[in-house]
Amino acid sequence: MILSFHPLYIGDQNIICAGRQPGADDLAAIRAADAVVLPQGCYQSLYEMARANCAHVFPHYDARFEYPGKIGQIEMFRRYDIAHPASEIYHNLAAFERRHPERSLPPNIGFPLVFKLDWGGEGETVYRVESGEDMDDILKKTKAYEKSGQFGFLLQEYIPCGNRSLRVAVIGRRLLSYWRVGGPQVGFYSNLGRGAVIDRDSDPDLQEKAVALVGQICQKTGINLAGFDVIFSNDADDPTPLLLEINYFFGRKGLGGSEAYYKILLAEIEAWIQAIS
């Protein structure tokens, strides 16, 4: 019996759990199921309930909940020895001040650098920091965030990459890649929401490298539904793909829009069910 919590996938039994925590009826249905299909935005409580009580759950989100936020992802990259820009983690402002009492920088990171708060998407909490004055300004913002209960940030090596990043979308067995290219109007960012444009064709050799890296990560972690952001240094003759972050909620414009995305997703769910049958 296939149990679906996804509003667009029709299983043998279908339950909508959006906007609420799972309860006893959900647990009973999960225990009776051979496989469970969850929505992309499911609560951690629903995912953990499904994983603990059913042998087959899609998507595989262990890494998402074991390594939350940008800090968690850096910890995952380190655990699995995944190439990424040099990064230093600070769980709060007090930790930064203890390690850098004179507002010094880590020895492996200098200006310009990238400052990332532990939360947020589409570059909203990511800043390029050019100087000590810029650092003072962003630390003031961080202090204000902490007063509202939001903690954690990281400093990251700035990699000159021509204002472009490669998105590798993983949907089941499929890995789809395209460049997001910024310009003067976008500045430091390469997000489509900020005006970057899509380029599917350039540097196929680099795209192949990035897809191979993401495929290896998925084999190690089980991730089968996410958007991976990869960059390449412009300063290297034969650049290594560097993983920036993993987005478990990702845009669909580069995939052809929502209709195209759901067509792929539903086909991959069906293929997953066939593989476990």
C-alpha positions as CSV (number, residue, x, y, z in Angstrom):
1,M,0.0,0.0,0.0
2,I,1.4,3.4,-1.0
3,L,0.5,6.2,1.4
4,S,0.9,9.8,0.0
5,F,1.0,13.0,2.0
6,H,1.9,14.8,-1.2
7,P,-1.1,16.8,-2.5
8,L,-0.2,16.1,-6.2
9,Y,0.7,12.4,-6.0
10,I,-2.2,10.0,-5.7
11,G,-1.4,6.9,-3.7
12,D,-3.6,4.0,-2.4
13,Q,-4.3,6.3,0.6
14,N,-3.9,10.0,0.6
15,I,-3.6,12.3,3.6
16,I,-3.0,16.1,3.8
17,C,-0.8,17.1,6.7
18,A,0.0,20.7,5.7
19,G,-0.2,23.2,8.5
20,R,-0.4,20.7,11.3
21,Q,1.7,18.2,13.2
22,P,1.2,14.5,12.6
23,G,-1.0,12.6,15.0
24,A,-2.1,9.1,15.9
25,D,-4.1,8.5,12.7
26,D,-1.1,9.5,10.6
27,L,1.1,7.1,12.5
28,A,-1.4,4.2,12.0
29,A,-1.5,4.9,8.3
30,I,2.3,5.0,8.1
31,R,2.6,1.7,9.9
32,A,0.2,0.1,7.5
33,A,2.0,1.4,4.4
34,D,4.6,-0.3,2.3
35,A,5.9,3.1,1.1
36,V,5.3,6.7,2.1
37,V,5.5,9.8,-0.2
38,L,6.0,13.1,1.5
39,P,5.7,16.7,0.3
40,Q,8.9,18.7,-0.3
41,G,8.1,20.9,2.7
42,C,7.1,18.4,5.3
43,Y,7.7,19.0,9.0
44,Q,10.6,17.2,10.6
45,S,8.2,15.5,12.9
46,L,6.3,13.9,10.0
47,Y,9.5,12.9,8.3
48,E,10.9,11.3,11.4
49,M,7.6,9.5,12.1
50,A,7.6,8.1,8.6
51,R,11.3,7.0,8.7
52,A,10.9,5.3,12.1
53,N,7.8,3.3,11.0
54,C,8.1,2.6,7.3
55,A,11.0,1.0,5.4
56,H,10.5,3.2,2.3
57,V,10.1,7.0,2.4
58,F,10.5,9.5,-0.4
59,P,12.2,12.0,-0.4
60,H,15.2,10.9,1.6
61,Y,15.7,13.9,4.0
62,D,18.0,12.5,6.7
63,A,20.8,14.9,5.8
64,R,18.4,17.9,5.7
65,F,17.3,17.4,9.3
66,E,20.6,16.0,10.7
67,Y,22.6,19.0,9.3
68,P,20.2,22.0,9.5
69,G,21.0,25.5,8.3
70,K,24.1,26.8,6.6
71,I,26.2,25.8,9.6
72,G,24.9,22.3,9.5
73,Q,25.7,22.0,5.9
74,I,29.3,23.0,6.4
75,E,29.6,20.4,9.1
76,M,28.2,17.8,6.6
77,F,30.7,19.0,3.9
78,R,33.5,18.4,6.4
79,R,32.3,15.0,7.4
80,Y,32.1,13.8,3.9
81,D,35.2,15.6,2.7
82,I,33.2,17.6,0.1
83,A,35.2,20.4,-1.6
84,H,33.8,23.9,-0.6
85,P,35.1,27.4,0.1
86,A,37.1,27.7,3.3
87,S,34.6,28.4,6.1
88,E,34.6,29.2,9.8
89,I,31.5,28.6,11.9
90,Y,30.3,30.7,14.8
91,H,27.2,29.6,16.7
92,N,26.7,33.1,18.2
93,L,28.4,36.5,18.3
94,A,30.0,35.7,21.7
95,A,31.9,32.8,20.1
96,F,33.2,35.1,17.4
97,E,34.3,37.7,19.9
98,R,36.1,35.1,22.0
99,R,38.0,33.8,19.0
100,H,38.7,37.3,17.6
101,P,38.9,39.7,20.4
102,E,40.4,42.4,18.2
103,R,38.0,41.7,15.3
104,S,40.8,39.9,13.5
105,L,40.0,37.3,10.8
106,P,40.7,33.6,10.6
107,P,44.1,33.0,9.0
108,N,42.6,31.2,6.0
109,I,40.0,33.9,5.2
110,G,40.7,37.5,4.3
111,F,38.9,40.5,2.7
112,P,36.8,40.3,0.7
113,L,34.9,37.5,2.4
114,V,31.4,36.2,2.4
115,F,29.3,36.5,5.6
116,K,26.4,34.1,5.9
117,L,23.7,34.0,8.6
118,D,22.6,30.5,9.4
119,W,19.2,30.9,7.9
120,G,17.5,32.5,4.9
121,G,17.4,31.8,1.2
122,E,17.8,33.5,-2.2
123,G,20.9,35.4,-0.9
124,E,18.8,37.4,1.6
125,T,21.1,36.7,4.5
126,V,24.4,36.5,2.5
127,Y,26.7,39.5,2.3
128,R,30.0,40.3,0.6
129,V,32.2,42.0,3.2
130,E,35.0,44.2,1.8
131,S,36.5,45.8,4.9
132,G,36.6,45.9,8.7
133,E,34.1,48.7,8.5
134,D,31.7,46.4,6.6
135,M,32.3,43.7,9.2
136,D,31.4,46.0,12.0
137,D,28.1,46.9,10.2
138,I,27.1,43.3,9.7
139,L,28.1,42.3,13.2
140,K,25.7,45.0,14.5
141,K,22.9,43.4,12.3
142,T,23.9,40.0,13.8
143,K,23.5,41.4,17.3
144,A,20.0,42.7,16.5
145,Y,19.1,39.3,15.1
146,E,20.3,37.5,18.2
147,K,18.0,39.8,20.3
148,S,15.1,38.3,18.3
149,G,16.3,34.7,18.9
150,Q,18.2,34.1,15.6
151,F,21.7,32.8,16.1
152,G,24.6,31.5,14.1
153,F,26.7,32.6,11.1
154,L,29.8,31.7,9.2
155,L,32.6,33.5,7.4
156,Q,33.5,32.0,4.1
157,E,36.3,32.5,1.6
158,Y,35.3,34.6,-1.4
159,I,35.8,32.7,-4.6
160,P,35.9,34.9,-7.8
161,C,33.5,33.0,-10.1
162,G,32.3,35.6,-12.6
163,N,29.0,36.2,-10.8
164,R,27.7,32.8,-11.8
165,S,26.9,29.6,-10.0
166,L,25.7,26.2,-11.3
167,R,22.5,24.8,-10.0
168,V,22.3,21.0,-10.1
169,A,18.7,19.9,-9.3
170,V,18.4,16.4,-8.0
171,I,14.9,14.9,-8.6
172,G,14.9,11.2,-7.9
173,R,17.4,9.7,-10.2
174,R,17.7,12.7,-12.5
175,L,20.3,15.4,-12.1
176,L,19.7,18.6,-14.2
177,S,22.1,21.4,-14.4
178,Y,22.1,25.1,-15.5
179,W,24.1,28.2,-14.9
180,R,22.7,31.2,-13.1
181,V,24.6,34.3,-14.4
182,G,24.5,37.7,-12.7
183,G,25.4,41.0,-14.2
184,P,26.0,44.6,-13.0
185,Q,22.4,45.0,-11.9
186,V,22.6,41.8,-9.8
187,G,26.0,42.6,-8.2
188,F,27.5,39.9,-6.0
189,Y,24.6,37.6,-6.3
190,S,23.6,35.0,-9.0
191,N,20.1,34.3,-7.8
192,L,17.3,34.2,-10.4
193,G,15.1,36.1,-8.0
194,R,17.6,39.0,-8.0
195,G,17.8,39.2,-11.8
196,A,20.3,36.6,-12.9
197,V,19.7,34.8,-16.1
198,I,19.7,31.1,-17.0
199,D,22.5,29.6,-19.2
200,R,22.1,25.9,-19.9
201,D,24.8,25.5,-22.5
202,S,28.1,27.1,-21.5
203,D,31.1,25.1,-20.2
204,P,29.6,21.6,-20.5
205,D,32.8,20.2,-19.1
206,L,32.4,22.1,-15.9
207,Q,28.7,21.1,-15.7
208,E,29.8,17.5,-16.1
209,K,32.3,17.9,-13.2
210,A,29.6,19.4,-11.0
211,V,27.0,16.8,-11.8
212,A,29.6,14.1,-11.0
213,L,30.3,15.7,-7.6
214,V,26.6,16.0,-6.8
215,G,26.0,12.4,-7.8
216,Q,28.7,11.3,-5.4
217,I,27.2,13.4,-2.6
218,C,23.8,11.8,-3.2
219,Q,25.3,8.3,-3.0
220,K,26.9,9.2,0.3
221,T,24.0,10.9,1.9
222,G,20.9,9.5,0.2
223,I,19.6,12.9,-0.8
224,N,17.2,12.6,-3.8
225,L,15.3,15.9,-3.9
226,A,17.3,19.1,-3.6
227,G,19.0,21.9,-5.5
228,F,22.8,22.0,-5.1
229,D,24.7,25.3,-5.8
230,V,28.2,24.8,-7.2
231,I,30.9,27.4,-8.2
232,F,34.2,27.3,-10.0
233,S,37.1,29.7,-9.4
234,N,38.0,31.9,-12.3
235,D,41.6,31.9,-11.1
236,A,42.2,28.2,-11.7
237,D,43.1,26.7,-15.1
238,D,41.4,23.4,-14.2
239,P,39.0,24.4,-11.5
240,T,37.5,22.0,-8.9
241,P,33.8,22.3,-8.3
242,L,33.1,23.8,-4.9
243,L,29.8,23.2,-3.2
244,L,28.2,26.4,-1.7
245,E,25.0,25.0,-0.3
246,I,22.1,22.6,-0.6
247,N,18.6,24.0,-1.1
248,Y,15.7,21.6,-0.1
249,F,13.3,24.3,-1.4
250,F,14.4,25.3,-4.8
251,G,13.1,27.4,-7.7
252,R,11.6,25.8,-10.7
253,K,12.2,28.4,-13.4
254,G,15.4,26.8,-14.5
255,L,13.6,23.5,-14.8
256,G,11.0,24.9,-17.1
257,G,8.5,26.0,-14.5
258,S,6.2,24.3,-12.0
259,E,4.4,22.2,-14.5
260,A,7.6,20.8,-16.0
261,Y,9.0,20.2,-12.5
262,Y,6.0,18.3,-11.3
263,K,6.0,16.2,-14.4
264,I,9.6,15.1,-13.6
265,L,8.8,14.7,-9.9
266,L,5.8,12.4,-10.4
267,A,7.6,10.3,-12.9
268,E,10.5,9.9,-10.5
269,I,8.2,8.9,-7.7
270,E,6.7,6.3,-9.9
271,A,10.2,5.0,-10.8
272,W,11.2,4.9,-7.1
273,I,8.1,2.9,-6.3
274,Q,8.9,0.4,-9.1
275,A,12.4,0.1,-7.8
276,I,11.4,-0.8,-4.3
277,S,8.5,-3.1,-5.3
